[in-house]
Amino acid sequence: MMTWRGISSVVVILLVAVMESGCESRGVGGSRSTEFIRTSCSTTSYPKLCYSSLSTHATAIQQNPKLLANAALSVSLHTALSTSADMLKLSHAAGMTPREVGAMRDCVEELADSVDQLRKSMAEMNQIKASNFPSIMSDVQTWVSAALTDESTCMDGFAGKLMAGGVKTAVRGKIENVAHMTSNALSLINAYATLRA
């Protein structure tokens, strides 16, 4: 016959086993989510950037292509907003040539358009239902493509030999980052659209 102490020991052992298995399953779920993100990002143009920017959202994304596309869009919008604020500050910096001032002004406008397109895309993604899926996805793909074009146009303004030095380097580095984020978001949105087509 088992004593009270013996029963207590068994209960403690069982509780520890249950807790450990719960932790393991959470860990496996987490690793499955990060693996899902890694695999999905491998099809984008900038897989390392894609994974590093989205893996921190693994718990929210789980293994859901829609949530992945939404997260990529959200990260892209946040980056575009931050970059737009940086460009606005930089556009008021002293010591720029007239050509640089003009390119900065154009770039700020292009980024404002890009932010607007990404915002519209986020709002539309939240309205998706089975009945309106094709039309909404078409709009989102068009708007995210337009945002990417705006970002590329901004970078083009700082191309060529006439543009050199610190301003060009600072601008191109920031714009490249947001353009790569938007490119990745578009790839994941396209992949989600294909899954549901």
N, CA, C and O of each residue as an XYZ file, in Angstrom:
788
protein
N       0.854     -1.194      0.000
C       0.000      0.000      0.000
C       0.890      1.245      0.000
O       1.852      1.339      0.764
N       0.540      2.223     -0.898
C       1.365      3.411     -1.055
C       1.070      4.399      0.064
O      -0.089      4.674      0.373
N       2.116      4.925      0.661
C       1.944      5.914      1.734
C       1.587      7.264      1.117
O       1.684      7.465     -0.094
N       1.162      8.206      2.013
C       0.825      9.566      1.561
C       2.028     10.241      0.915
O       1.910     10.960     -0.077
N       3.210      9.978      1.522
C       4.434     10.559      0.971
C       4.698     10.011     -0.429
O       5.109     10.745     -1.328
N       4.456      8.702     -0.602
C       4.645      8.069     -1.910
C       3.689      8.637     -2.945
O       4.074      8.888     -4.087
N       2.417      8.843     -2.533
C       1.418      9.421     -3.441
C       1.822     10.845     -3.826
O       1.730     11.236     -4.990
N       2.271     11.613     -2.826
C       2.700     12.993     -3.096
C       3.828     13.029     -4.111
O       3.848     13.878     -5.002
N       4.777     12.093     -3.971
C       5.910     12.054     -4.906
C       5.437     11.767     -6.323
O       5.921     12.371     -7.280
N       4.489     10.842     -6.456
C       3.958     10.483     -7.779
C       3.249     11.684     -8.396
O       3.418     11.973     -9.580
N       2.446     12.386     -7.576
C       1.717     13.562     -8.068
C       2.695     14.632     -8.552
O       2.504     15.227     -9.613
N       3.746     14.869     -7.760
C       4.751     15.866     -8.126
C       5.420     15.478     -9.449
O       5.598     16.315    -10.335
N       5.787     14.195     -9.570
C       6.441     13.719    -10.798
C       5.515     13.901    -11.998
O       5.950     14.333    -13.066
N       4.213     13.562    -11.816
C       3.252     13.713    -12.913
C       3.070     15.183    -13.303
O       3.007     15.517    -14.486
N       2.985     16.066    -12.282
C       2.838     17.495    -12.567
C       4.029     18.042    -13.349
O       3.865     18.806    -14.300
N       5.230     17.639    -12.934
C       6.443     18.076    -13.626
C       6.432     17.574    -15.067
O       6.788     18.308    -15.989
N       6.022     16.322    -15.256
C       5.979     15.740    -16.604
C       4.985     16.494    -17.494
O       5.270     16.777    -18.658
N       3.805     16.817    -16.925
C       2.790     17.548    -17.690
C       3.299     18.934    -18.061
O       3.132     19.387    -19.194
N       3.934     19.616    -17.075
C       4.459     20.958    -17.340
C       5.542     20.924    -18.407
O       5.581     21.777    -19.294
N       6.424     19.929    -18.314
C       7.509     19.824    -19.293
C       6.959     19.553    -20.687
O       7.428     20.121    -21.673
N       5.947     18.668    -20.759
C       5.393     18.366    -22.081
C       4.683     19.586    -22.648
O       4.699     19.818    -23.857
N       4.044     20.385    -21.747
C       3.413     21.625    -22.203
C       4.439     22.597    -22.754
O       4.224     23.226    -23.790
N       5.576     22.716    -22.041
C       6.653     23.612    -22.491
C       7.217     23.133    -23.820
O       7.503     23.926    -24.717
N       7.370     21.808    -23.926
C       7.921     21.260    -25.173
C       6.988     21.545    -26.338
O       7.425     21.924    -27.425
N       5.680     21.355    -26.091
C       4.747     21.569    -27.204
C       4.734     23.033    -27.612
O       4.605     23.360    -28.791
N       4.873     23.936    -26.595
C       4.943     25.359    -26.939
C       6.213     25.642    -27.722
O       6.211     26.420    -28.676
N       7.298     24.998    -27.307
C       8.574     25.176    -28.006
C       8.505     24.656    -29.420
O       9.000     25.293    -30.349
N       7.887     23.490    -29.588
C       7.744     22.900    -30.923
C       6.884     23.806    -31.791
O       7.184     24.031    -32.963
N       5.777     24.338    -31.183
C       4.915     25.250    -31.933
C       5.676     26.470    -32.387
O       5.544     26.922    -33.524
N       6.492     27.008    -31.461
C       7.302     28.174    -31.788
C       8.288     27.871    -32.891
O       8.470     28.665    -33.814
N       8.935     26.699    -32.791
C       9.930     26.349    -33.813
C       9.245     26.041    -35.143
O       9.809     26.293    -36.208
N       8.031     25.498    -35.083
C       7.272     25.264    -36.323
C       6.925     26.589    -36.983
O       7.004     26.721    -38.204
N       6.539     27.574    -36.169
C       6.198     28.896    -36.703
C       7.407     29.566    -37.335
O       7.314     30.125    -38.429
N       8.548     29.511    -36.643
C       9.752     30.142    -37.198
C      10.219     29.407    -38.449
O      10.738     30.024    -39.380
N      10.034     28.088    -38.470
C      10.411     27.313    -39.660
C       9.489     27.656    -40.829
O       9.933     27.740    -41.974
N       8.205     27.854    -40.534
C       7.236     28.264    -41.557
C       7.652     29.622    -42.153
O       7.600     29.822    -43.366
N       8.066     30.551    -41.269
C       8.512     31.880    -41.723
C       9.776     31.744    -42.569
O       9.895     32.365    -43.625
N      10.715     30.928    -42.096
C      11.973     30.746    -42.835
C      11.705     30.176    -44.234
O      12.259     30.657    -45.223
N      10.862     29.161    -44.306
C      10.539     28.532    -45.593
C       9.828     29.512    -46.516
O      10.145     29.598    -47.703
N       8.863     30.255    -45.966
C       8.122     31.236    -46.771
C       9.046     32.340    -47.270
O       8.940     32.782    -48.414
N       9.951     32.781    -46.403
C      10.882     33.863    -46.761
C      11.896     33.428    -47.811
O      12.454     34.264    -48.522
N      12.135     32.137    -47.910
C      13.144     31.647    -48.863
C      12.739     31.917    -50.315
O      13.583     31.889    -51.211
N      11.456     32.178    -50.545
C      10.985     32.457    -51.912
C      11.036     33.951    -52.247
O      10.772     34.338    -53.386
N      11.375     34.795    -51.261
C      11.420     36.244    -51.497
C      12.789     36.636    -52.060
O      13.718     35.829    -52.077
N      12.899     37.878    -52.518
C      14.168     38.362    -53.082
C      15.225     38.610    -52.014
O      16.423     38.564    -52.293
N      14.770     38.875    -50.781
C      15.710     39.189    -49.685
C      15.367     38.326    -48.475
O      14.849     38.828    -47.477
N      15.661     37.008    -48.566
C      15.212     36.071    -47.530
C      15.742     36.349    -46.123
O      15.014     36.174    -45.146
N      17.002     36.781    -46.009
C      17.559     37.047    -44.668
C      16.841     38.208    -43.997
O      16.487     38.133    -42.820
N      16.628     39.283    -44.752
C      15.900     40.442    -44.230
C      14.466     40.044    -43.882
O      13.935     40.454    -42.850
N      13.852     39.254    -44.737
C      12.481     38.779    -44.524
C      12.387     38.020    -43.205
O      11.511     38.290    -42.384
N      13.296     37.071    -43.011
C      13.256     36.244    -41.799
C      13.542     37.074    -40.551
O      12.848     36.942    -39.543
N      14.571     37.936    -40.618
C      14.935     38.719    -39.429
C      13.831     39.703    -39.039
O      13.645     39.989    -37.856
N      13.100     40.220    -40.025
C      12.046     41.201    -39.725
C      10.741     40.539    -39.271
O       9.915     41.180    -38.620
N      10.554     39.266    -39.609
C       9.280     38.609    -39.287
C       9.360     37.537    -38.198
O       8.345     37.202    -37.588
N      10.546     37.002    -37.950
C      10.662     35.905    -36.982
C      10.273     36.338    -35.566
O       9.832     35.512    -34.766
N      10.433     37.625    -35.252
C      10.040     38.113    -33.921
C       8.517     38.105    -33.745
O       8.014     38.219    -32.627
N       7.789     37.969    -34.863
C       6.322     37.922    -34.819
C       5.801     36.484    -34.971
O       4.626     36.273    -35.272
N       6.676     35.510    -34.762
C       6.319     34.098    -35.000
C       5.087     33.661    -34.214
O       4.247     32.931    -34.740
N       4.969     34.097    -32.959
C       3.832     33.698    -32.119
C       2.517     34.174    -32.725
O       1.529     33.439    -32.728
N       2.502     35.388    -33.232
C       1.280     35.936    -33.834
C       0.995     35.320    -35.202
O      -0.160     35.082    -35.553
N       2.058     35.062    -35.973
C       1.906     34.539    -37.336
C       1.502     33.074    -37.333
O       0.722     32.643    -38.182
N       2.034     32.296    -36.371
C       1.844     30.847    -36.309
C       2.304     30.228    -37.628
O       3.459     30.387    -38.023
N       1.394     29.518    -38.309
C       1.746     28.957    -39.624
C       0.666     29.345    -40.626
O       0.229     28.543    -41.451
N       0.250     30.619    -40.523
C      -0.886     31.110    -41.286
C      -0.407     32.076    -42.383
O       0.117     33.144    -42.068
N      -0.576     31.719    -43.658
C      -0.095     32.574    -44.763
C      -0.715     33.971    -44.771
O      -0.053     34.939    -45.144
N      -1.988     34.081    -44.358
C      -2.624     35.402    -44.316
C      -1.977     36.269    -43.236
O      -1.670     37.438    -43.471
N      -1.770     35.686    -42.045
C      -1.144     36.436    -40.952
C       0.291     36.799    -41.300
O       0.786     37.850    -40.895
N       0.957     35.931    -42.048
C       2.327     36.208    -42.496
C       2.333     37.407    -43.454
O       3.148     38.318    -43.310
N       1.423     37.399    -44.426
C       1.327     38.507    -45.387
C       0.980     39.810    -44.667
O       1.534     40.865    -44.975
N       0.057     39.724    -43.704
C      -0.325     40.903    -42.914
C       0.858     41.462    -42.128
O       1.078     42.672    -42.095
N       1.619     40.563    -41.493
C       2.778     40.987    -40.697
C       3.829     41.639    -41.588
O       4.420     42.653    -41.215
N       4.065     41.059    -42.767
C       5.048     41.620    -43.708
C       4.623     43.012    -44.167
O       5.452     43.911    -44.310
N       3.332     43.177    -44.392
C       2.788     44.472    -44.810
C       2.928     45.497    -43.681
O       3.290     46.650    -43.915
N       2.638     45.060    -42.465
C       2.737     45.933    -41.301
C       4.181     46.395    -41.068
O       4.423     47.568    -40.785
N       5.140     45.464    -41.188
C       6.559     45.783    -41.014
C       7.006     46.756    -42.107
O       7.756     47.696    -41.844
N       6.542     46.522    -43.323
C       6.889     47.390    -44.447
C       6.340     48.798    -44.232
O       7.035     49.782    -44.483
N       5.094     48.895    -43.768
C       4.483     50.204    -43.504
C       5.237     50.936    -42.397
O       5.526     52.126    -42.519
N       5.554     50.226    -41.324
C       6.284     50.829    -40.197
C       7.646     51.360    -40.668
O       8.055     52.457    -40.289
N       8.339     50.573    -41.493
C       9.648     50.978    -42.015
C       9.514     52.188    -42.931
O      10.338     53.101    -42.882
N       8.472     52.196    -43.770
C       8.241     53.320    -44.688
C       7.943     54.603    -43.910
O       8.434     55.675    -44.265
N       7.139     54.494    -42.849
C       6.827     55.660    -42.013
C       8.082     56.222    -41.357
O       8.309     57.432    -41.354
N       8.893     55.326    -40.804
C      10.132     55.726    -40.143
C      11.099     56.373    -41.139
O      11.724     57.390    -40.840
N      11.213     55.772    -42.319
C      12.114     56.294    -43.359
C      11.618     57.643    -43.868
O      12.413     58.548    -44.123
N      10.308     57.774    -44.012
C       9.723     59.025    -44.468
C      10.050     60.156    -43.487
O      10.384     61.264    -43.907
N       9.955     59.879    -42.192
C      10.288     60.879    -41.163
C      11.767     61.248    -41.235
O      12.125     62.417    -41.096
N      12.627     60.248    -41.454
C      14.071     60.502    -41.582
C      14.373     61.375    -42.794
O      15.188     62.295    -42.719
N      13.708     61.080    -43.915
C      13.942     61.840    -45.140
C      13.478     63.296    -44.994
O      14.103     64.218    -45.518
N      12.370     63.479    -44.272
C      11.856     64.832    -44.045
C      12.876     65.660    -43.252
O      13.131     66.821    -43.570
N      13.453     65.039    -42.214
C      14.491     65.727    -41.418
C      15.701     66.039    -42.287
O      16.236     67.147    -42.260
N      16.119     65.045    -43.055
C      17.313     65.181    -43.894
C      17.126     66.249    -44.970
O      18.084     66.905    -45.380
N      15.879     66.414    -45.423
C      15.620     67.382    -46.496
C      15.851     68.827    -46.035
O      16.015     69.724    -46.862
N      15.863     69.046    -44.725
C      16.094     70.395    -44.183
C      17.545     70.607    -43.759
O      17.896     71.652    -43.210
N      18.382     69.604    -44.020
C      19.791     69.718    -43.616
C      20.498     70.780    -44.453
O      20.189     70.983    -45.627
N      21.442     71.443    -43.823
C      22.193     72.499    -44.529
C      23.297     71.883    -45.377
O      23.731     70.756    -45.139
N      23.744     72.648    -46.374
C      24.911     72.246    -47.154
C      24.630     71.366    -48.360
O      25.567     70.873    -48.988
N      23.348     71.153    -48.702
C      23.046     70.325    -49.872
C      23.072     71.167    -51.143
O      22.787     72.364    -51.119
N      23.415     70.526    -52.239
C      23.401     71.212    -53.539
C      21.940     71.367    -53.984
O      21.073     70.649    -53.485
N      21.653     72.282    -54.906
C      20.277     72.428    -55.408
C      19.719     71.117    -55.971
O      18.540     70.808    -55.799
N      20.581     70.356    -56.644
C      20.148     69.064    -57.196
C      19.731     68.104    -56.071
O      18.719     67.410    -56.180
N      20.518     68.075    -54.999
C      20.195     67.205    -53.854
C      18.897     67.651    -53.185
O      18.073     66.820    -52.803
N      18.720     68.957    -53.047
C      17.488     69.493    -52.438
C      16.267     69.058    -53.259
O      15.262     68.624    -52.698
N      16.361     69.176    -54.599
C      15.263     68.769    -55.478
C      14.972     67.280    -55.377
O      13.813     66.868    -55.319
N      16.041     66.466    -55.355
C      15.877     65.006    -55.258
C      15.265     64.623    -53.914
O      14.439     63.713    -53.844
N      15.672     65.320    -52.834
C      15.126     65.045    -51.508
C      13.633     65.369    -51.460
O      12.834     64.614    -50.907
N      13.276     66.522    -52.059
C      11.867     66.930    -52.067
C      11.024     65.884    -52.805
O       9.953     65.492    -52.341
N      11.523     65.444    -53.952
C      10.811     64.411    -54.723
C      10.703     63.119    -53.927
O       9.666     62.456    -53.928
N      11.789     62.775    -53.249
C      11.831     61.531    -52.481
C      10.809     61.546    -51.341
O      10.130     60.550    -51.094
N      10.708     62.672    -50.658
C       9.733     62.810    -49.563
C       8.311     62.605    -50.101
O       7.488     61.954    -49.458
N       8.030     63.166    -51.283
C       6.708     62.997    -51.904
C       6.453     61.540    -52.290
O       5.370     61.003    -52.056
N       7.471     60.911    -52.885
C       7.341     59.497    -53.293
C       7.081     58.610    -52.071
O       6.252     57.701    -52.124
N       7.789     58.877    -50.980
C       7.608     58.069    -49.768
C       6.230     58.288    -49.147
O       5.626     57.355    -48.619
N       5.736     59.527    -49.213
C       4.381     59.802    -48.703
C       3.352     58.993    -49.501
O       2.407     58.445    -48.933
N       3.546     58.924    -50.817
C       2.664     58.111    -51.660
C       2.778     56.628    -51.295
O       1.776     55.917    -51.217
N       4.001     56.182    -51.074
C       4.253     54.781    -50.715
C       3.542     54.419    -49.413
O       2.896     53.375    -49.318
N       3.667     55.292    -48.410
C       2.999     55.074    -47.117
C       1.488     54.983    -47.320
O       0.826     54.130    -46.727
N       0.950     55.859    -48.155
C      -0.489     55.874    -48.428
C      -0.942     54.560    -49.068
O      -1.974     54.005    -48.693
N      -0.162     54.066    -50.037
C      -0.506     52.796    -50.712
C      -0.459     51.622    -49.730
O      -1.319     50.742    -49.764
N       0.544     51.615    -48.864
C       0.685     50.525    -47.888
C      -0.430     50.571    -46.842
O      -0.933     49.534    -46.411
N      -0.808     51.790    -46.441
C      -1.926     51.933    -45.484
C      -3.225     51.389    -46.073
O      -3.963     50.658    -45.412
N      -3.495     51.760    -47.335
C      -4.706     51.271    -48.013
C      -4.694     49.748    -48.094
O      -5.720     49.094    -47.902
N      -3.517     49.195    -48.382
C      -3.379     47.735    -48.497
C      -3.685     47.048    -47.174
O      -4.372     46.027    -47.139
N      -3.167     47.618    -46.078
C      -3.424     47.038    -44.746
C      -4.918     47.061    -44.429
O      -5.474     46.081    -43.934
N      -5.552     48.184    -44.719
C      -6.993     48.315    -44.441
C      -7.790     47.294    -45.247
O      -8.721     46.677    -44.728
N      -7.426     47.117    -46.510
C      -8.131     46.164    -47.375
C      -7.920     44.720    -46.933
O      -8.845     43.908    -46.971
N      -6.691     44.408    -46.513
C      -6.400     43.022    -46.069
C      -7.299     42.623    -44.907
O      -7.656     41.454    -44.760
N      -7.665     43.605    -44.081
C      -8.529     43.320    -42.930
C      -9.988     43.103    -43.331
O     -10.799     42.676    -42.509
N     -10.326     43.395    -44.591
C     -11.708     43.247    -45.072
C     -11.918     41.954    -45.872
O     -13.011     41.710    -46.383
N     -10.869     41.131    -45.979
C     -10.951     39.943    -46.840
C     -11.953     38.916    -46.313
O     -11.960     38.556    -45.136
N     -12.804     38.459    -47.246
C     -13.715     37.331    -46.992
C     -13.640     36.431    -48.221
O     -13.064     36.814    -49.239
N     -14.210     35.258    -48.129
C     -14.187     34.332    -49.273
C     -14.851     34.959    -50.496
O     -14.413     34.749    -51.627
N     -15.919     35.737    -50.255
C     -16.692     36.294    -51.373
C     -15.960     37.414    -52.119
O     -16.168     37.603    -53.318
N     -15.093     38.165    -51.400
C     -14.438     39.300    -52.059
C     -12.931     39.093    -52.244
O     -12.209     40.016    -52.622
N     -12.471     37.874    -51.974
C     -11.026     37.608    -51.973
C     -10.320     38.043    -53.269
O      -9.335     38.777    -53.198
N     -10.798     37.609    -54.457
C     -10.065     37.955    -55.686
C      -9.929     39.461    -55.916
O      -8.853     39.941    -56.272
N     -11.029     40.214    -55.712
C     -10.984     41.655    -55.994
C     -10.105     42.393    -54.984
O      -9.357     43.297    -55.358
N     -10.193     42.014    -53.712
C      -9.377     42.688    -52.692
C      -7.895     42.369    -52.895
O      -7.048     43.256    -52.795
N      -7.588     41.116    -53.176
C      -6.182     40.756    -53.370
C      -5.597     41.469    -54.586
O      -4.430     41.862    -54.581
N      -6.404     41.631    -55.614
C      -5.955     42.347    -56.810
C      -5.610     43.802    -56.458
O      -4.587     44.329    -56.894
N      -6.482     44.444    -55.660
C      -6.227     45.821    -55.220
C      -4.944     45.902    -54.385
O      -4.102     46.775    -54.598
N      -4.815     44.980    -53.436
C      -3.648     44.985    -52.540
C      -2.354     44.795    -53.343
O      -1.369     45.500    -53.122
N      -2.369     43.844    -54.269
C      -1.176     43.603    -55.095
C      -0.813     44.845    -55.915
O       0.361     45.189    -56.051
N      -1.836     45.512    -56.458
C      -1.607     46.734    -57.250
C      -1.005     47.834    -56.390
O      -0.052     48.497    -56.800
N      -1.563     48.031    -55.186
C      -1.110     49.117    -54.315
C       0.301     48.862    -53.775
O       1.114     49.783    -53.700
N       0.589     47.614    -53.402
C       1.937     47.320    -52.875
C       2.969     47.440    -54.002
O       4.091     47.890    -53.770
N       2.594     47.041    -55.212
C       3.479     47.238    -56.371
C       3.738     48.721    -56.605
O       4.861     49.124    -56.905
N       2.684     49.534    -56.464
C       2.824     50.986    -56.650
C       3.733     51.577    -55.571
O       4.531     52.471    -55.852
N       3.612     51.079    -54.339
C       4.469     51.549    -53.244
C       5.932     51.239    -53.551
O       6.813     52.064    -53.309
N       6.182     50.053    -54.082
C       7.539     49.650    -54.442
C       8.087     50.529    -55.568
O       9.262     50.896    -55.559
N       7.238     50.860    -56.527
C       7.637     51.755    -57.626
C       8.006     53.132    -57.089
O       8.998     53.725    -57.513
N       7.199     53.642    -56.148
C       7.484     54.949    -55.538
C       8.855     54.938    -54.852
O       9.634     55.882    -54.984
N       9.132     53.874    -54.132
C      10.412     53.767    -53.418
C      11.587     53.688    -54.393
O      12.635     54.295    -54.168
N      11.402     52.935    -55.478
C      12.450     52.824    -56.504
C      12.686     54.161    -57.194
O      13.823     54.516    -57.502
N      11.595     54.907    -57.439
C      11.703     56.228    -58.071
C      12.518     57.176    -57.183
O      13.329     57.964    -57.670
N      12.284     57.082    -55.887
C      13.053     57.900    -54.938
C      14.543     57.581    -55.051
O      15.376     58.486    -55.096
N      14.870     56.296    -55.097
C      16.284     55.885    -55.211
C      16.889     56.370    -56.518
O      18.046     56.789    -56.554
N      16.111     56.315    -57.590
C      16.604     56.743    -58.905
C      17.044     58.203    -58.900
O      17.957     58.585    -59.630
N      16.392     59.013    -58.075
C      16.739     60.423    -57.980
C      18.143     60.664    -57.441
O      18.713     61.743    -57.604
N      18.688     59.634    -56.795
C      20.035     59.764    -56.215
C      21.057     58.902    -56.963
O      22.119     58.577    -56.432
N      20.721     58.542    -58.186
C      21.645     57.756    -59.009
C      22.540     58.685    -59.819
O      22.285     59.886    -59.910
N      23.571     58.127    -60.395
C      24.427     58.896    -61.305
C      25.602     59.564    -60.629
O      25.666     59.655    -59.403
N      26.524     60.024    -61.438
C      27.783     60.596    -60.945
C      27.610     61.970    -60.316
O      28.413     62.372    -59.474
N      26.556     62.701    -60.722
C      26.356     64.036    -60.165
C      25.975     63.978    -58.692
O      26.179     64.932    -57.940
N      25.414     62.832    -58.297
C      25.060     62.645    -56.893
C      26.163     61.844    -56.220
O      26.395     60.690    -56.582
N      26.823     62.416    -55.276
C      27.895     61.703    -54.592
C      27.934     62.136    -53.133
O      27.291     63.111    -52.742
N      28.690     61.405    -52.345
C      28.909     61.820    -50.965
C      27.890     61.299    -49.985
O      27.151     60.352    -50.253
N      27.876     61.961    -48.819
C      27.108     61.481    -47.664
C      25.615     61.442    -47.860
O      24.961     60.501    -47.410
N      25.052     62.450    -48.527
C      23.590     62.498    -48.704
C      23.123     61.307    -49.524
O      22.169     60.625    -49.151
N      23.793     61.059    -50.637
C      23.437     59.927    -51.504
C      23.518     58.610    -50.736
O      22.610     57.782    -50.806
N      24.620     58.427    -49.999
C      24.823     57.181    -49.245
C      23.731     57.000    -48.190
O      23.166     55.915    -48.057
N      23.438     58.059    -47.445
C      22.425     57.986    -46.382
C      21.046     57.673    -46.951
O      20.322     56.820    -46.436
N      20.696     58.379    -48.026
C      19.368     58.199    -48.617
C      19.226     56.812    -49.229
O      18.261     56.103    -48.946
N      20.175     56.427    -50.061
C      20.060     55.132    -50.754
C      20.016     53.970    -49.766
O      19.283     53.003    -49.974
N      20.801     54.062    -48.689
C      20.782     52.984    -47.684
C      19.409     52.817    -47.053
O      18.919     51.698    -46.908
N      18.793     53.926    -46.680
C      17.478     53.876    -46.035
C      16.381     53.441    -47.014
O      15.519     52.628    -46.680
N      16.433     53.997    -48.224
C      15.394     53.682    -49.208
C      15.520     52.237    -49.683
O      14.516     51.557    -49.896
N      16.753     51.776    -49.848
C      16.948     50.369    -50.230
C      16.315     49.449    -49.199
O      15.664     48.467    -49.555
N      16.506     49.763    -47.923
C      15.958     48.924    -46.853
C      14.437     48.843    -46.942
O      13.869     47.752    -46.881
N      13.773     49.998    -47.086
C      12.311     49.983    -47.144
C      11.821     49.328    -48.444
O      10.794     48.650    -48.449
N      12.556     49.533    -49.542
C      12.170     48.903    -50.818
C      12.294     47.382    -50.729
O      11.455     46.653    -51.258
N      13.336     46.914    -50.063
C      13.512     45.458    -49.901
C      12.407     44.880    -49.021
O      11.908     43.786    -49.282
N      12.025     45.621    -47.974
C      10.922     45.180    -47.102
C       9.618     45.082    -47.903
O       8.861     44.121    -47.768
N       9.374     46.095    -48.736
C       8.139     46.122    -49.528
C       8.148     45.015    -50.580
O       7.117     44.398    -50.848
N       9.310     44.767    -51.169
C       9.450     43.685    -52.147
C       9.124     42.336    -51.501
O       8.424     41.509    -52.085
N       9.637     42.130    -50.296
C       9.363     40.882    -49.568
C       7.875     40.761    -49.245
O       7.284     39.690    -49.388
N       7.272     41.875    -48.805
C       5.835     41.858    -48.490
C       5.019     41.489    -49.727
O       4.074     40.704    -49.649
N       5.397     42.066    -50.866
C       4.683     41.768    -52.119
C       4.812     40.286    -52.477
O       3.838     39.666    -52.907
N       5.997     39.721    -52.305
C       6.205     38.283    -52.591
C       5.302     37.414    -51.724
O       4.701     36.457    -52.212
N       5.207     37.750    -50.430
C       4.398     36.946    -49.505
C       2.903     37.145    -49.770
O       2.110     36.219    -49.601
N       2.526     38.345    -50.182
C       1.137     38.615    -50.563
C       0.776     37.821    -51.823
O      -0.298     37.224    -51.902
N       1.676     37.820    -52.798
C       1.467     37.054    -54.035
C       1.334     35.558    -53.736
O       0.504     34.866    -54.325
N       2.167     35.074    -52.811
C       2.130     33.654    -52.441
C       0.791     33.327    -51.787
O       0.205     32.281    -52.068
N       0.301     34.211    -50.919
C      -0.993     34.016    -50.268
C      -2.128     34.035    -51.289
O      -3.059     33.233    -51.210
N      -2.041     34.960    -52.251
C      -3.066     35.057    -53.301
C      -3.115     33.778    -54.129
O      -4.192     33.316    -54.506
N      -1.943     33.208    -54.409
C      -1.857     31.969    -55.212
C      -2.468     30.791    -54.467
O      -3.133     29.943    -55.063
N      -2.233     30.747    -53.144
C      -2.783     29.649    -52.336
C      -4.309     29.608    -52.401
O      -4.923     28.541    -52.427
N      -4.900     30.805    -52.425
C      -6.369     30.900    -52.403
C      -6.980     30.961    -53.800
O      -8.204     30.947    -53.934
N      -6.151     31.027    -54.842
C      -6.689     31.189    -56.211
C      -7.404     29.935    -56.655
O      -7.920     29.881    -57.771
